[in-house]
Every structure is written in structure tokens, then in C-alpha cells.
Amino acid sequence: MIIRDVNLETVCGVTSKLPENTLPEFAFSGKSNVGKSSLINALMNRKAYARTSSSPGKTQTINFYNINDALYYVDLPGYGYAKVALEAKEKWGKMIERYLKNSSMLKMVFLLVDIRHEPSANDKMMYDWIIYNGYHPVIIATKLDKINRSQIQKHVKMIRQGLGMEKEGILIPFSAETKQGRDEIWDLIESNL
């Protein structure tokens, strides 16, 4: 898809009413600092449209990006950052839960994990929770450029086992630096429009 127009259309905080969109939505979830904003920027062919930060816990809202008036990318708050107050974490969790349960236009949930590390307990919990709510998460193993090519299959296997993925579950290694994996992600999105 050629990206002609991108707008940050809606920002929802903890108490905000979620929008009732009529376009397909594709949600991006993952722990803090896993690279959600970098992935979204790479998919939109924009350098810094979705705010990135080296400090975890920056995305504290649900951000709806309108792409070509054809679909939405939905950037969910990161989870698992230790320095965020427990009360804030609980509010973010409820906000994410409300969105995943109530969006009638949600077509796909992408769960981002860092390819360098075993999935955390929070990653596993999110994976299971997405499945519990009737979705088949697509796993995006980010930061691919940070490991040697010879280690990719070993790390992919580690992630699959750590999450308890089924054999047919989709896992795409991705690098925001090299854009490897971008086309595969777009193919999945376009096939679900």
C-alpha cells in the first residue's frame, strides 16, 4: 500500500470514550520500549510520526492513526515498566482491555516482543489474554538487527516456546533499522482489509 495520508486522529486516555470507527483497526501491543512506535513509523514510511523514546512508558494513551482513510493503526500503551505506579498500570490495563473487548472494527492484534530475550511473564499473559478474547495475535519479533543472522532461528524458537505458540501461529522477525519484515506485515494487513 502506498501511504499518502496519515493523521493522528484520536487519542484516548484512561477515562476517554473510545471512538466508534467504521474503518478496519489493527492494534499494536507490547511491553514498554519494545519498539511499537518505531514499527508504526516504519509501516507508515514516516521518520517520527509516532513518538519514540528511549525512556520506557511514554505511550500512556491509545493512539488511533488514520492511514489513507482506509484503516487505523492503534498504538496501545506499553506494559511491564517497573517505574510506573501500580495504579497507573492497572488503569492502562483496564483501558487496553476495554478497547480489545469493545472494538467492533478490530481486525488483527500484533504483539511485539524483543527478539533478543525470552518472552516475559507479561508478554505471555498478554498473548494468552488476546487469544482468550477471540483473536489470533501476530507476533512481531522486534530489534532483529541487534542479533546475528545465524541466531535468528534459535531466537524465533525461543519466543515460540516461551509464548506457547501453536505451530500455525504467525511470527515475523522485524527491524525498524533495515525494514526487514515490513512487507510481510503489510501483506497481512492488506489481506485483512
PEVENMO-V728709 format. One record per pair of residues at least 24 apart in sequence whose ideal C-beta (glycine too) atoms are under 8 Angstrom apart, sorted by sequence separation. I is the first residue (numbers start at 1). J is the second residue. If there is no record, write none. Layout:
<<I J> <I J>>
//
This chain:
<<32 56> <57 81> <139 163> <31 56> <32 57> <40 65> <50 75> <56 81> <74 99> <32 58> <57 83> <109 135> <111 137> <113 139> <115 141> <139 165> <56 83> <57 84> <108 135> <110 137> <111 138> <112 139> <113 140> <114 141> <115 142> <116 143> <60 88> <109 137> <110 138> <111 139> <112 140> <113 141> <114 142> <115 143> <44 73> <74 103> <100 129> <106 135> <109 138> <110 139> <111 140> <112 141> <113 142> <114 143> <115 144> <144 173> <43 73> <100 130> <108 138> <110 140> <112 142> <116 146> <139 169> <141 171> <144 174> <145 175> <115 146> <116 147> <139 170> <140 171> <141 172> <144 175> <60 92> <74 106> <97 129> <101 133> <115 147> <137 169> <138 170> <139 171> <140 172> <141 173> <142 174> <143 175> <145 177> <40 73> <62 95> <72 105> <100 133> <136 169> <138 171> <139 172> <141 174> <142 175> <143 176> <145 178> <62 96> <136 170> <138 172> <140 174> <142 176> <144 178> <40 75> <100 135> <145 180> <127 163> <128 164> <144 180> <62 99> <115 152> <127 164> <144 181> <6 44> <37 75> <124 162> <127 165> <25 64> <36 75> <116 155> <123 162> <124 163> <6 46> <36 76> <80 120> <115 155> <118 158> <119 159> <123 163> <124 164> <3 44> <8 49> <115 156> <118 159> <140 181> <3 45> <36 78> <80 122> <3 46> <6 49> <21 64> <23 66> <79 122> <80 123> <119 162> <18 62> <34 78> <115 159> <118 162> <119 163> <16 61> <19 64> <26 71> <28 73> <33 78> <140 185> <16 62> <23 69> <24 70> <25 71> <26 72> <28 74> <32 78> <113 159> <13 60> <23 70> <24 71> <25 72> <26 73> <27 74> <28 75> <29 76> <31 78> <32 79> <79 126> <138 185> <13 61> <23 71> <24 72> <26 74> <28 76> <30 78> <31 79> <32 80> <33 81> <12 61> <23 72> <25 74> <27 76> <30 79> <31 80> <32 81> <11 61> <12 62> <29 79> <31 81> <113 163> <138 188> <11 62> <12 63> <21 72> <11 63> <12 64> <32 84> <10 63> <11 64> <10 64> <8 63> <9 64> <8 64> <9 65> <8 65> <9 66> <7 65> <8 66> <115 173> <6 65> <7 66> <6 66> <5 66> <6 67> <5 67> <6 68> <5 68> <9 72> <3 67> <4 68> <5 69> <3 68> <1 67> <1 68> <29 96> <1 70> <39 110> <27 99> <27 100> <39 112> <110 185> <27 103> <36 112> <14 91> <35 112> <14 92> <25 103> <34 112> <27 106> <34 113> <35 114> <14 94> <18 98> <25 105> <26 106> <29 109> <34 114> <108 188> <14 95> <18 99> <24 105> <25 106> <26 107> <27 108> <29 110> <30 111> <31 112> <108 189> <13 95> <21 103> <23 105> <25 107> <26 108> <27 109> <28 110> <29 111> <30 112> <31 113> <12 95> <22 105> <24 107> <26 109> <27 110> <29 112> <30 113> <31 114> <18 102> <20 104> <21 105> <26 110> <28 112> <108 192> <18 103> <107 192> <107 193> <12 99> <31 120> <31 122> <31 123> <30 123> <30 126> <29 126> <29 130> <39 140> <39 142> <38 142> <35 142> <29 137> <34 142> <35 143> <34 143> <30 140> <30 142> <71 189> <71 193> <70 193> <42 174> <42 176> <39 174> <41 176> <39 176> <42 179> <38 176> <35 174> <43 182> <42 182> <35 176> <43 185> <43 186> <39 185> <43 189> <26 189> <26 192> <24 192> <24 193> <1 186> <1 189> <1 190>>
//
